[in-house]
Amino acid sequence: MNSGDADRARERLKAAADRLATDAAMLATASAPAREAGLAARVADLRRAVVTAGRAGIPYELIAHDSHMDLETIERWITLDDLGPRHRPPEDGPRITRA
């Protein structure tokens, strides 16, 4: 991918991480089913953004920084995506490192 693709991938990654952080607070007051569905959707968006950034050639350390996630989760998500859907666990949420 070219530099423009990498820039767009980073923008999407940052937006997905920010959306998860912002919406998590809002979803905290929602009913349990709404909270679970909302968080699952935000995590799925973040996971897609992480994988896209990895495919764009962005270093994993930078992806971890931009997403406020730990490097181990970044590596696992990208590796599992490379292996295909049969290897992805159903509940594999991020470890958020935002202070």
C-alpha positions in Angstrom: 0.0 0.0 0.0 1.1 3.5 -0.6 1.7 6.3 1.9 -1.9 7.7 1.5 -3.3 4.3 2.3 -1.2 4.1 5.4 -2.3 7.6 6.5 -6.0 6.7 6.0 -5.5 3.4 7.9 -4.0 5.3 10.8 -6.8 7.8 10.8 -9.4 5.0 10.8 -7.5 3.3 13.6 -7.4 6.3 15.8 -11.1 7.0 15.1 -12.1 3.5 16.0 -10.1 3.6 19.2 -11.6 7.0 20.2 -15.1 5.7 19.3 -14.7 2.7 21.6 -13.4 4.8 24.4 -16.1 7.4 24.1 -19.0 5.0 23.5 -17.9 2.7 26.4 -18.7 5.4 28.9 -22.1 6.0 27.2 -22.8 2.3 27.0 -22.0 1.8 30.7 -25.5 3.1 31.5 -27.3 1.0 28.9 -29.1 -2.3 29.5 -26.8 -5.3 29.5 -27.9 -6.6 26.0 -27.4 -3.1 24.5 -24.1 -2.6 26.3 -22.8 -6.0 25.1 -23.9 -5.5 21.5 -22.6 -1.9 21.4 -19.2 -2.8 22.9 -18.9 -5.9 20.6 -19.6 -3.7 17.6 -17.0 -1.1 18.6 -14.4 -3.8 19.3 -15.1 -5.4 15.9 -14.6 -2.0 14.3 -11.3 -1.5 16.1 -10.2 -5.0 15.2 -10.8 -4.3 11.5 -8.9 -1.1 11.8 -6.0 -2.8 13.5 -5.8 -5.5 10.8 -6.1 -2.9 8.0 -3.3 -0.9 9.5 -1.1 -3.9 9.8 -1.8 -4.7 6.1 -0.9 -1.2 5.2 2.6 -1.8 6.6 2.2 0.3 9.7 4.6 -1.0 12.4 2.9 -2.9 15.2 4.3 -0.6 17.8 2.8 2.4 16.1 -0.6 0.6 15.8 -0.4 -0.2 19.5 0.3 3.5 20.3 -2.4 4.8 18.1 -5.0 2.4 19.4 -4.0 2.6 23.0 -3.7 -1.2 23.0 -1.0 -3.6 24.1 1.4 -5.0 21.5 0.5 -8.6 22.3 -3.2 -8.1 21.3 -2.2 -6.2 18.1 0.1 -9.1 17.1 -2.5 -11.7 18.0 -5.3 -10.0 16.1 -3.2 -9.6 12.9 -1.9 -13.1 13.1 -5.3 -14.7 13.7 -6.7 -12.7 10.8 -4.0 -14.0 8.5 -4.9 -17.6 9.6 -8.5 -17.1 8.7 -11.9 -17.0 10.5 -11.7 -20.5 11.9 -8.8 -19.5 14.1 -10.5 -16.4 15.6 -11.9 -16.8 19.1 -15.4 -15.4 19.5 -14.5 -13.2 22.5 -11.1 -11.7 21.9 -11.4 -8.1 23.1 -8.5 -5.6 23.4 -6.5 -4.8 26.4 -6.8 -1.0 26.5 -3.8 0.8 27.7 -5.2 4.3 27.8 -4.6 6.0 31.1 
